[in-house]
Amino acid sequence: MKELDFDPTNAETLEQFRKIPAFSSMEEKLVQEVVRMSRMRKYETGEFLIREGDYDAWIFFLVKGELTITHKGVEVGIIRRLGDVFGEMGIIDGSPRSASIQAISPTLCVVVDASLFDHEAKQDKFVLQAILYRIFCEVLATRLREMDRKLSELTGAKGLDAPA
């Protein structure tokens, strides 16, 4: 893995961050704060970004590449869209990583160190946390809907979104 810092005052960097859906509507000052807490990481094919059972405070936003998600050695998903978020569940509840994430092609990610939120001014901390938790809620709602759809297909039952 190779890691690079960002310059939070660089206009080109800020523009690139705005291409990631989670950051597209943030105020300039908040984007600069997120950039300050972020790193760009490049992973080669086969490298692990996250290992099941580990603890850390990193949240990942996919820029490019393709990743596989495994739980107890079984592949359970693929990550491949610009802006896909992963690594958020451990941030929410402090639990160890519930799955491993491995690059299946050369991959670039923006990674945010959520532990740095504790060092922010009170107002900025709350605003940044609110934005991240909104992102997390959207991600988890999408995943829940997908699991409901899959469960409905397996059981032939109506999903949570289906009218009664």
C-alpha positions as CSV (number, residue, x, y, z in Angstrom):
1,M,0.0,0.0,0.0
2,K,1.2,3.5,-0.8
3,E,-0.2,6.5,1.1
4,L,-0.3,10.2,0.2
5,D,-1.4,13.2,2.2
6,F,-3.8,15.8,0.7
7,D,-3.4,19.6,0.8
8,P,-6.7,20.9,2.1
9,T,-6.2,24.2,0.5
10,N,-5.5,22.8,-3.0
11,A,-8.4,23.7,-5.3
12,E,-7.8,20.6,-7.6
13,T,-7.9,18.3,-4.5
14,L,-11.1,19.8,-3.3
15,E,-12.7,19.5,-6.8
16,Q,-11.7,15.8,-6.8
17,F,-13.3,15.2,-3.4
18,R,-16.5,16.8,-4.7
19,K,-16.7,14.0,-7.3
20,I,-17.3,11.5,-4.5
21,P,-21.1,11.6,-3.9
22,A,-20.7,11.7,-0.1
23,F,-18.8,15.0,-0.3
24,S,-20.6,16.7,-3.2
25,S,-22.9,18.8,-1.2
26,M,-20.7,19.7,1.7
27,E,-19.7,23.3,2.5
28,E,-16.2,24.3,1.4
29,K,-14.9,24.5,5.0
30,L,-16.2,21.0,5.9
31,V,-14.7,19.5,2.8
32,Q,-11.4,21.1,3.7
33,E,-11.7,19.5,7.2
34,V,-12.4,16.1,5.7
35,V,-9.5,16.5,3.3
36,R,-7.2,17.4,6.2
37,M,-8.2,14.1,8.0
38,S,-7.9,12.0,4.8
39,R,-5.2,10.1,2.9
40,M,-5.1,8.6,-0.6
41,R,-4.2,5.0,-0.5
42,K,-3.2,2.9,-3.5
43,Y,-3.5,-0.9,-3.2
44,E,-2.2,-3.5,-5.6
45,T,-4.1,-6.6,-6.6
46,G,-4.2,-9.1,-3.7
47,E,-3.6,-6.5,-0.9
48,F,-6.0,-6.4,2.0
49,L,-7.5,-3.1,2.9
50,I,-9.3,-4.5,5.9
51,R,-8.9,-7.7,7.8
52,E,-11.8,-9.4,9.6
53,G,-11.4,-9.1,13.4
54,D,-9.0,-6.0,13.3
55,Y,-9.8,-2.7,15.0
56,D,-9.1,0.7,13.5
57,A,-10.8,4.0,12.8
58,W,-10.6,4.3,9.1
59,I,-13.5,4.9,6.8
60,F,-12.9,4.1,3.1
61,F,-14.4,5.8,-0.1
62,L,-13.6,4.0,-3.3
63,V,-12.2,6.1,-6.1
64,K,-11.3,3.4,-8.5
65,G,-10.7,-0.4,-8.6
66,E,-12.6,-3.5,-7.5
67,L,-12.6,-5.2,-4.1
68,T,-14.0,-8.4,-2.8
69,I,-15.7,-8.7,0.6
70,T,-15.2,-12.0,2.5
71,H,-16.7,-13.1,5.8
72,K,-15.2,-16.2,7.5
73,G,-13.5,-16.9,4.2
74,V,-16.7,-16.8,2.1
75,E,-17.1,-14.1,-0.6
76,V,-20.2,-12.1,0.2
77,G,-19.9,-9.1,-2.1
78,I,-18.0,-6.9,-4.5
79,I,-17.2,-3.1,-4.2
80,R,-16.7,-1.3,-7.5
81,R,-18.6,2.0,-7.7
82,L,-17.0,5.5,-7.3
83,G,-17.8,6.7,-3.8
84,D,-18.8,3.3,-2.4
85,V,-18.3,3.5,1.4
86,F,-16.9,0.7,3.6
87,G,-15.4,0.3,7.0
88,E,-18.2,2.4,8.6
89,M,-19.7,-0.3,10.9
90,G,-16.8,-0.5,13.3
91,I,-16.8,3.3,13.5
92,I,-20.5,3.3,14.5
93,D,-20.3,0.7,17.3
94,G,-16.6,0.2,18.0
95,S,-16.7,-3.5,17.1
96,P,-13.9,-5.3,15.3
97,R,-14.0,-5.5,11.5
98,S,-16.8,-7.9,10.5
99,A,-15.3,-8.8,7.1
100,S,-12.1,-8.7,5.1
101,I,-11.8,-6.4,2.1
102,Q,-9.2,-7.3,-0.6
103,A,-8.2,-5.6,-3.8
104,I,-9.0,-7.7,-6.9
105,S,-7.6,-5.0,-9.2
106,P,-5.3,-2.0,-8.6
107,T,-7.4,0.2,-6.3
108,L,-7.4,3.8,-5.1
109,C,-9.3,4.9,-2.0
110,V,-9.8,8.0,0.0
111,V,-9.5,7.0,3.7
112,V,-10.6,9.2,6.5
113,D,-9.3,8.8,10.1
114,A,-12.5,9.0,12.2
115,S,-10.4,9.2,15.4
116,L,-9.4,12.7,14.4
117,F,-13.0,14.0,14.9
118,D,-12.3,14.0,18.6
119,H,-9.7,16.7,18.1
120,E,-12.1,19.0,16.2
121,A,-13.6,22.2,17.6
122,K,-17.0,21.2,19.2
123,Q,-19.2,22.7,16.4
124,D,-17.1,21.3,13.5
125,K,-17.0,17.9,15.3
126,F,-20.7,17.7,15.5
127,V,-21.3,18.8,12.0
128,L,-18.7,16.4,10.5
129,Q,-20.1,13.5,12.6
130,A,-23.7,14.3,11.5
131,I,-22.6,14.3,7.9
132,L,-20.7,11.0,8.2
133,Y,-23.6,9.4,10.2
134,R,-26.0,10.5,7.5
135,I,-23.7,8.8,4.9
136,F,-23.6,5.7,7.1
137,C,-27.4,5.6,7.4
138,E,-27.8,5.9,3.6
139,V,-25.2,3.1,3.1
140,L,-26.8,0.8,5.7
141,A,-30.4,1.5,4.4
142,T,-29.3,0.5,0.9
143,R,-27.7,-2.7,2.2
144,L,-30.8,-3.5,4.2
145,R,-33.0,-3.1,1.2
146,E,-30.7,-5.3,-0.9
147,M,-30.7,-8.0,1.8
148,D,-34.5,-7.8,2.0
149,R,-34.7,-8.2,-1.8
150,K,-32.5,-11.2,-1.7
151,L,-34.4,-12.7,1.2
152,S,-37.6,-12.2,-0.6
153,E,-36.3,-13.9,-3.7
154,L,-35.1,-16.9,-1.6
155,T,-38.4,-17.3,0.3
156,G,-40.9,-16.0,-2.2
157,A,-42.1,-13.6,0.4
158,K,-43.0,-9.9,-0.1
159,G,-40.1,-7.6,0.9
160,L,-40.2,-4.8,3.4
161,D,-40.7,-2.3,0.6
162,A,-43.5,-4.2,-1.1
163,P,-47.1,-3.1,-0.4
164,A,-49.0,-5.4,1.8
